[in-house]
Amino acid sequence: MTSDMKRLFLALLFLALFGAAAELNCINTSRGALLFDGEYASVSFGEYEKAYPLADFGMYKAKTTEGWTVLDGQGVRIGDTYQKIGACEAGIIVMKDQKYQLLGADLVPVNKKQYMLITPLSSGALALKGQSWDSIPDRVYYLDRDGQEYMRDIRLIFTGEEQEGLLPACDGETGLWGYIGEDAVWAIAPSFASAGGFVNGIAPASALSGMGVINRNGEWLLHPLFTDVRLNERLILCRELGALYVYRRDENGLILISAFERAEGELTGEYYIVRAEGETEIYDSYGTLMMNCEGEGLIYPGLPSQLVFRAEEGYRAVDIETMEASKTYGVIRANEEYGAYLCGDLNDGAMRYGLMDERFREILPVVYHSVSVNKDGIAAALKADGLEVYALAGDQAPVLLTTINKTDTEE
């Protein structure tokens, strides 16, 4: 099944489920969050600045001018106002008056306790009770899926974000970084000056000598000799005194595939970009030069094998493998979550926007004041006389789900 057929199937399946269920859905637009039900009727538009689902709790968090609140599955406000709202396996994390609490699905605190910080873990949550970063903090507390609190013999100052079951964390007694596992105990002992998140089993970390790359056992795969390290699932880009080194990951370990004396670089999927002496070059993961251009070149990654370039007359998207290019627009931005491009041009002195698919075909014309797309391929297109909501369906024409008239879209 081709990717377009898969998209069409998923879009039609979504429409079938979407029409049958009275579930709240949301799109964050330039005029605020659009919330609509299974009959495509607008529940709220612009009342909230943003809205996001709360994991598997069947609720949403929504941003107001005062802070964040909780909505039920029909868009009705059911929660208090908080500074922050998040979700994890153990419950819903909220912050109010600079203190964190863990709430259950009924929005009632699960253990009646307050914390300085609650960080999500795959198996529950990690909590800190210390008063400030410059004092020796209290021991770490592990909150399980029932909200039960278990004290660990670990003191932390800072934590990062868990990736692949490992949470970067700074030891409160030594100031060194290590990694906390899913059960809130050290999986990799604190021995690094800094530690980043894991991607496919490796992570950037640093010692006094510089930055390098470690594996899940905390062993150096690239010794800490670099000033900067960036990595993704396939490639590793390292800088040292202006020189640029690129490594590929395979079953034999890390293999050096390119080195440049004076250059800037960045990663994008299976490719890497090198800028030097006014030129931009694109290489694949085997170090093969795929394309180059003079001037500024790439401005940011697009979809997996496509990039966006800036030309004198505007912007265009280019497919690295086929060398096919889009028409030139005043602006192009990639929506990687769904797989489409927002494209825009000036029209009578004002910017108007449309949508272009990954084959550079316009799927919505460049006539709208703004266009927003969510991960399900539902697009909200704003015009002077109202809002149009479409379901994107691969090679098929977008399906108009509903329209909201101008009075409903006015601020």
N, C-alpha and C positions, 0 to 999 in steps of 0.2 A: 504494500500500500504506500503510495507516494505521500510526501508531507502535506501536499495540498488536499489530497483525499482524506487524510487523517484530520486535517483542520476542519474540512467540511463536515465530516462525520461528528466530530466533537462539538462543532457549533450547532448542528441540528439536534444532537443529543441534549445539549445545554438548553436549546429552545424548548424541546419537549419537556424536560424536567422543570425548566423555568416557568413554563406556562401552567404546569400542573400543580406546582407547590406555591404556597403563600409565604415564600421566604423573602426576607428583605435583601436587596442587593444595592450596591453603591458604586458610584463613579465620582472621583474627586475632580471637579471642573474648575475653570478660572473664576466662576461665580460662587464657589463653595461646593459642598457635598450634595450630590443628587442621590436621594434614596427612593427606590421604587419597589413595588411589590410584584408578586407573580402574575398579576394581570397587567403589568407595565404601567400602572397608575403611579403618579408621583406622590410619595408619602411626605417628602420634604425636599426643598431645593433652596440652598443658601442659608438655611437656619443654622447650619453647622459649617465651620470652615473646612474640616476634613472628617472622614469617617473610615474606620477599618474594622474588619472582623476580629473578634477576640478568640483566636485559635478554634477549639472545638466546643466552645461554650454556648454557641447559638446566640451570641450577643455581639454588640459592636461598641467600639469606643469612638466618641465624637468630640471634636474640639469646638469650644465656644470661646467667646471673648474673655470669659473668666477662667477657663482652664479646660480640662477634659471631663467628660461624663460618660455614662453607660446607657445604651439603648437596648431594648429587647428585640426579638426577631421581627416585630412589626414596626419598629422605628419609634416606639414610645420610650421617653426618658424614664429610667428606673433607678438611676444611680445619683450619688452625691457629686459634687464638683471636686476634682483632684488636680494636682500639679502634673502627675504622670499616671498612666495606666498601661499595664502590660499583662502578659499571660504566660503561664508555664504549666508543667505537668501537675504541680502542687496546687494551683489555683490562679486567681487573678491578683496581680501585684498593683498596688496603688500607693501613691505618695501624696501626703497632705501635711502642711505645716512642716515640711522638710523631714518627715518621718514616713517610713514605709510600713505597710501592713499587707498581709496575705488574706484575701477573701475567698470564700467558697463560691459555688455556682449560684447560691442564693444571695450573694453580695454581703454576707455576714462574715466578720473576721473569724478565721479558723482557730486561732489560738489566743486571741485577745492581747497579743504582744506587738510592740512597735520596734522597728529596726532602723539603723542608719542607712542600710542598703539591703536590697534583695535582688539577687542575680539569678536568672533562669538557668536550670540545668536540665539535661535530658531526662533525668530520673526524678526531678523535684526542683529544689531551689537552694541556693546558698545565701545565708544572711549574716550581716555584721552588725554588732551593737556598739562598736567603739564610737567615741564622741567626735573625734576629728582626726584628720590625716596626720597631724604632727605629734600625736600622742600614741603610746603603745596601745593598740586596739584590744578589745575583748576577743575571746576565742571565736572561731567560726562556728556557726550553727547550720546544720543540715536540716532542711524541711522536706519531708517525704510527701508522697502523693496524698496523704491524709492530713497534711499540715502539722504532723508531729515534729517536734524540735529535738535534735540530737546535737550535743556539743562535741566539737572536734578539737583536738589539741593542736590547733593551727591558729596563728595570728596573721591577718592580712591587712594591708593598707589600701591597695588598689586591685581591681579585677578588670579583665577585658571581657570579651564575648566568647562564649563556648562555641567551638567548631570541632566537629568530628569527635565529640565526647571529651574534649580537653579544653579547660578554661585557663587562659593566661592569668597569673596572679602574682602580686608582689608581697613577699614575706615581710611581716611587720617588724621582725626582730633584726633581720640582716639587710633588708632593702633589696634583696636579689629576687629575680623572677623565676618562677617555675610554672607547672601546670597542675591544676586540680582536676581530678577525675569525676565521673558521674556521681560517686557517692561522697563527694566533698572531702576527699583526702588527697595528699600529694600523689600524683601519678608520675610526675617527673620532678625531682627535688629542685628547690630553688638554687640555681647556680649561674644565672645569666643576668647581664646588665639590663637587658630588655627581652621581651618575648612576644612574638606575633601569633596570629591564628593559624591553625593547620589547614592545609589544602592538599587533599590526596595523600595524607600521611607524612608530609613535611611542613616545616614552618621556618620563617625567618627569626633569628635570635642574634643577640650580640654579647660580646665580652669587652673587656677594656681595649683589646686590640682592634676591634671593629665588628662588622656584621657578617654572619654566615648563615648556614642552613642546617637544621637538625632533623632527625627522624623521631618517631614516637617513643623511642627509648632515651631521648635526650642526647644522642650521639651526633657529633659533627659530620655531616656529609660534605659540606663546604666549610673549610676553616674560617674563623672570623677575621678576615683580612680586608673586607670591603667597607666602603663608606655608605653604600646603599644596596639593598637587596629587595627585589620585587619578584613575585612568583604567581603562577596560576596552575591549572591542572596539568599543563604540558611543558611549560617553559620557565626558566629562571633567568632574570636579568640582574647583573651585578655591576656596580660602578666602583672604580678605584683610581683616584687622582686623575680624573678626566677620562680614563680609559673605560670602555664598555665591554663586558663579557656576557655571552649568552650561552646557557646550558639547556640541553634537552633531557627530559626524563624518559627512561625506558627500563626494560627488565634488567639491563646491565648497570643501572645506577644513573649518575648524572654525567653527561657527555658534553664537553665544550664544543660548540659548533661555530661560534663566531667571536672575533675580537676586533675592536676598533680603537684607534689611538685617542681620538677626540670626537666624542659624539654624545648625543642625548638619545634616549630610547624609551619605549613603552611597549607593553604586551597587549595583544588583543586576540584571544582564542588561540588558534593554531598558528598565529603569525606574530611577528614582532616588527616594530617600526624603528628605524634609525634615522636621526637627523644630524647632518654634518655639512658644514660649509655651504649652507643655503639650499641643500637638496634633501629630499625625503625618500628613503628606500624602504620597501616592504619585503621581508623575507619569510619563508615558510619555516616549519619546525625542523627542517633538515639543513637550514642555512642557505637555501636556494633563493636567489634574487627573483622576486615575482614581478615587481614593477617599481618604477621610480619617477620622480617629477621634480621640477625646479620650484624654488620658493617655499612657502609655508607648508604646503602639503596637508597632511592629515591633521584634523583638529580633534577628533575623538573616535573611538571604535564604534562601529555600527553593529549589524548582525554578524553571525559567525564568520562569514567569508566576505563581508562587505565593509567598506570604509567610507567616511565622508571627507571630502576634500574642499578646500576653499580656493576658488579661482577669482580672478579680478572681477568678473561679472556676477559672481554669487557662489552658490554651493552646489555640489553634485555628489551623488553616491556612486561608488564604483565596486563591481564584483571583482575580487582579486583573481579568481580562477579563470573567469571567462573574459575579463576586461570590458564587460558591458557596463555602460554608465547610464545614469538617469539623466533627464533633462536638468537644466540649471534652474535653481530656485533661489529666492532671497534668503531662505533659511531652510535647513534640514536638520531634524533631530531624530535620533533612533529611539523607538520604544521597544527595548529588548525583551520586556516581560511578555508581550504578545507576539512580536515579530512584525513590526510595521514602522514606517517612517512618518513623522509629522513634517509636512512641507508647507512653505508659505511664500507669498509674494506680495509686494505692494500693489494696492488697487485703490486709485483715487486718493493717494496719500495715506492710506491705512493698510496695515498688514492683514491679509486674509490667509486662512489655513485650510489644508485638506489632508488626506491620508494617502500614502503610497505603500504598496506591499513590497516584499523582499525581492520581487522581480522588477521593481521600479514602475509598476503600473498604478495609476491613480485609481483608488477605490472609493474615495470621496473627493469631490472637486474642491479646488482652492477658492472657496467662496465664504467660508465661515469665520466668525470672529475668534473662535477658539475651538479646538477639538481635543477631547480626552478619551483615552482607551484604558479599560481595565484588563486584568489577566485573562478574563473569560472571553475577550474579544467583543465586548459591548462598548460602543462608541457614543459619546455625547457630543453633538455638534451644535454650537451656539450661533444663531443668526439674529439679525435685528428684530425679526418678528417672532422669535421664540427659539425653542430647543428641539432638536430632532435626535432620537435615540435609535441606533442601529445595532444589529447583530452582524458581525463580520463573518463571512462563510467561505474562506479560501478563494477558489477560482470563481465562485458564484458572486453575483451582485449582492451588496449589503442588503439586509432585510430591515425595513423600517418597522420598529417595534411600537413607537409612540411619538407623539409630538406634545410639547408643552407650550402654551401660548405666551405671548409677550408679557402679559400681566403677571404670570407665574414666575417669570425669569427676571423681573425688574428688582433691583436692589432696594 
